[in-house]
Amino acid sequence: MSHRDPPIGEALQKLVSEIRHSGMPPSEIVRETGLSRNTLWRMESGLATAPSYGTVQRLQNLRDRLKR
C-alpha cells in the first residue's frame, strides 16, 4: 500500500487548525500572514485548493513560531 499525501484542502485545514488551536484568533492570523479573511475562511472550510507557495509558507512559518 502506497502512502498518499492528503488533498491540499485537507492539508490546509489541518495547518490552520493547528494555528487556531494555539489560541490565535482569525483576526490575528490574518494580520500575521497578510491573508484576507476570505482566504483564511476558505482554507478552514477546505475550499482552498490552489494556494500559492508563499501562502502556505507564511502559514507554516506562523505555526512553527507558535510551537516555540
C-alpha positions as CSV (number, residue, x, y, z in Angstrom):
1,M,0.0,0.0,0.0
2,S,1.5,3.3,-1.0
3,H,1.4,6.5,1.1
4,R,-0.5,9.4,-0.3
5,D,-0.5,12.9,0.9
6,P,-3.9,14.3,1.8
7,P,-5.6,16.6,-0.7
8,I,-4.4,20.2,-0.4
9,G,-7.7,21.3,1.0
10,E,-7.4,18.9,3.9
11,A,-3.7,19.8,4.5
12,L,-4.6,23.5,4.7
13,Q,-7.5,22.8,7.1
14,K,-5.0,20.9,9.3
15,L,-2.4,23.7,9.1
16,V,-4.9,26.4,10.0
17,S,-6.5,24.2,12.7
18,E,-3.1,23.8,14.4
19,I,-2.6,27.6,14.4
20,R,-6.2,28.1,15.8
21,H,-5.7,25.5,18.5
22,S,-2.7,27.5,19.8
23,G,-5.3,30.1,20.7
24,M,-4.7,32.6,17.9
25,P,-8.0,34.1,16.6
26,P,-8.6,34.6,12.9
27,S,-8.1,38.3,13.0
28,E,-4.5,37.7,14.4
29,I,-3.8,35.1,11.8
30,V,-4.9,37.5,9.0
31,R,-2.7,40.2,10.5
32,E,0.4,38.0,10.9
33,T,0.2,36.3,7.5
34,G,-1.3,39.0,5.3
35,L,-4.0,36.7,4.1
36,S,-7.5,38.0,3.5
37,R,-10.3,36.9,5.9
38,N,-12.0,35.2,2.9
39,T,-8.9,33.2,2.0
40,L,-8.5,32.1,5.6
41,W,-12.1,31.1,5.8
42,R,-11.8,29.1,2.5
43,M,-8.7,27.3,4.0
44,E,-10.6,26.5,7.2
45,S,-13.5,25.2,5.2
46,G,-11.4,23.0,2.9
47,L,-12.4,25.0,-0.1
48,A,-9.0,26.4,-1.0
49,T,-7.4,24.1,-3.5
50,A,-4.7,26.1,-5.2
51,P,-2.8,28.3,-2.7
52,S,0.4,29.9,-3.7
53,Y,3.7,28.6,-2.3
54,G,4.1,31.9,-0.4
55,T,0.7,31.5,1.3
56,V,1.5,28.0,2.5
57,Q,5.0,29.1,3.6
58,R,3.6,32.0,5.7
59,L,1.1,29.7,7.5
60,Q,3.8,27.1,8.1
61,N,6.2,29.8,9.5
62,L,3.4,31.1,11.8
63,R,2.7,27.6,13.1
64,D,6.3,27.0,13.7
65,R,6.8,30.3,15.6
66,L,3.8,29.4,17.8
67,K,5.3,26.0,18.7
68,R,8.4,27.5,20.2
